[in-house]
Amino acid sequence: MLALAQQLRPQARLLFWLTNRLFKLEELQSLTPSGEAPEPLELGGLTFYYSGSGGDQVGYSDHYFFNLRGKLLHIEVDDPYIDNPSSDDAKNSVQEILKTLRTF
């Protein structure tokens, strides 16, 4: 497994987890804290699967999943979101970063 972390600001991190686990769309739901299936999201010409914070403003991390050559790339946004666990500003910032990812 490979894990990388990018500090976004003092209290926020973007974590990248690449494992030998095969990417299986039907298994992504079991990897989300809310237990809900992630939604497809097109960013920079790539399809990610997004799972946001849980219901009732629960402060779960946001999760993005990506099929990287058949392997699962799991991207977690660990941010306390101070006043709003679903902060649009935080989501927009992370999505701008994800749009820069390229596969070769």
C-alpha positions in Angstrom: 0.0 0.0 0.0 1.2 3.5 -0.7 -0.2 6.5 1.2 0.6 10.2 0.5 -0.7 13.2 2.4 -0.9 16.8 1.1 -1.4 19.5 3.7 -4.1 21.9 2.5 -4.0 24.2 5.4 -3.0 23.8 9.0 -6.0 21.7 10.0 -6.7 19.9 6.7 -5.1 17.0 4.8 -5.7 15.3 1.5 -4.8 11.6 1.9 -4.1 9.3 -1.1 -4.3 5.6 -0.5 -3.2 3.2 -3.3 -3.5 -0.5 -2.5 -3.3 -3.7 -4.4 -7.0 -4.1 -3.9 -8.9 -4.4 -7.1 -11.3 -1.5 -8.0 -14.8 -2.9 -7.7 -17.6 -0.4 -8.0 -20.0 -2.6 -6.1 -17.7 -2.7 -3.1 -17.1 1.1 -2.7 -20.2 1.5 -0.5 -18.5 -0.7 2.2 -15.6 1.8 2.3 -17.7 4.9 3.0 -18.3 6.0 6.6 -22.0 6.7 5.9 -22.5 3.3 4.3 -24.1 4.9 1.2 -22.9 4.3 -2.3 -20.7 7.0 -3.7 -21.9 9.0 -6.6 -20.0 9.3 -9.9 -18.3 12.7 -10.4 -16.6 13.9 -13.5 -13.4 16.0 -12.7 -10.8 17.0 -15.3 -12.0 14.3 -17.7 -11.8 11.5 -15.1 -14.5 9.8 -13.3 -14.3 9.7 -9.5 -16.8 8.3 -7.1 -17.7 10.8 -4.3 -19.0 10.1 -0.8 -19.5 13.2 1.3 -20.2 13.7 5.0 -22.9 11.6 6.7 -26.5 12.8 7.3 -27.4 15.2 10.1 -24.2 17.2 9.5 -22.0 14.4 10.9 -18.4 15.4 10.3 -17.1 12.4 8.3 -14.3 13.0 5.9 -15.2 13.3 2.2 -14.0 10.3 0.1 -13.2 10.1 -3.5 -12.5 6.7 -5.2 -10.8 6.2 -8.5 -10.1 3.3 -10.8 -6.4 3.5 -11.4 -5.5 0.8 -13.9 -7.8 -1.7 -12.1 -6.5 -0.8 -8.7 -8.4 1.3 -6.1 -7.1 4.8 -5.4 -8.9 6.1 -2.3 -8.6 9.8 -1.6 -9.8 11.1 1.8 -10.3 14.7 2.7 -9.6 15.0 6.4 -10.8 18.5 7.3 -12.6 19.6 10.5 -14.8 21.9 8.3 -15.0 24.2 11.4 -18.6 25.2 11.1 -19.9 23.1 8.2 -19.0 19.5 7.6 -20.2 19.9 3.9 -18.3 23.1 3.2 -18.7 24.0 -0.4 -15.4 26.0 -0.3 -13.5 22.9 0.9 -15.2 20.7 -1.7 -14.4 23.1 -4.5 -10.8 23.4 -3.4 -10.3 19.6 -3.3 -12.1 19.1 -6.6 -9.8 21.7 -8.2 -6.8 19.7 -7.0 -8.3 16.4 -8.3 -8.9 18.0 -11.7 -5.1 18.2 -12.1 -4.6 14.4 -11.7 -3.4 12.7 -14.9 -3.1 9.0 -15.7 -0.4 7.6 -18.0 
